[in-house]
């Protein structure tokens, strides 16, 4: 999924399985949501959770999970976005 701003510049992209996405050596997609967050946290990367996943604003990265409260839920989407996209 791609989103463009008023100037037709790409400011958001989301990928879903079967794509593979890694950040600092951590596989992000189609893995247990809580394990991914733990792996990132162990590398000093902290985000802000809400009802649809977690956002790492300083990185321009978000993990989508429609049920983050469930212990066996998985990351269903990884998005990257331009600064200010969610503002």
C-alpha positions in Angstrom: 0.0 0.0 0.0 1.4 3.4 -1.0 0.2 6.9 0.0 1.2 10.1 -1.7 0.9 13.7 -0.4 -0.6 16.7 -2.3 2.6 17.1 -4.3 2.5 13.4 -5.4 5.5 12.6 -3.2 5.5 9.2 -1.5 5.0 9.7 2.2 3.8 6.2 3.4 4.3 2.6 2.4 3.1 -0.6 4.0 4.1 -4.1 3.2 2.5 -7.3 4.3 3.4 -11.0 4.1 4.8 -12.8 2.2 7.3 -10.0 2.0 10.2 -10.1 4.5 11.2 -6.9 6.3 14.2 -6.6 8.7 15.4 -3.8 10.8 18.7 -4.0 12.8 18.7 -7.7 12.1 15.1 -8.3 13.5 12.6 -9.9 11.3 9.5 -7.8 11.6 6.7 -9.5 9.6 4.5 -12.5 10.3 6.2 -13.1 13.7 4.7 -12.9 17.2 4.0 -9.2 17.8 5.3 -9.2 21.4 8.5 -11.0 20.4 9.2 -8.5 17.7 8.7 -5.6 20.2 10.9 -7.4 22.7 13.6 -7.9 20.1 13.5 -4.2 19.1 13.5 -3.1 22.8 16.5 -5.2 23.5 18.3 -3.1 20.9 17.2 0.1 22.7 14.3 0.9 20.3 11.1 2.1 22.0 7.8 2.9 20.5 4.3 4.0 21.4 1.5 1.4 21.3 -2.1 1.9 20.5 -5.1 -0.3 19.5 -3.6 -1.2 16.1 0.1 -1.8 16.9 3.1 0.2 17.7 4.7 3.3 16.2 8.4 4.2 16.2 8.0 7.9 15.3 11.7 8.8 15.3 12.4 6.0 12.9 9.3 6.6 10.7 8.3 2.9 11.3 5.1 1.2 12.5 4.0 -2.3 13.0 0.3 -3.1 12.4 -1.5 -5.7 14.5 -5.3 -5.5 14.8 -5.2 -7.3 18.1 -2.1 -6.3 20.0 -3.6 -7.4 23.3 -3.6 -11.1 22.3 -0.6 -13.0 23.3 -0.4 -15.1 20.0 -1.0 -12.2 17.6 1.4 -11.6 14.8 2.7 -8.5 12.9 0.5 -8.2 9.9 2.0 -5.1 8.3 5.1 -2.9 8.5 4.9 0.7 7.4 7.4 3.4 6.8 6.4 7.0 6.8 7.7 10.5 6.3 8.1 12.8 9.3 4.8 14.4 10.3 2.7 11.8 8.5 0.7 11.0 11.6 0.6 14.6 12.9 
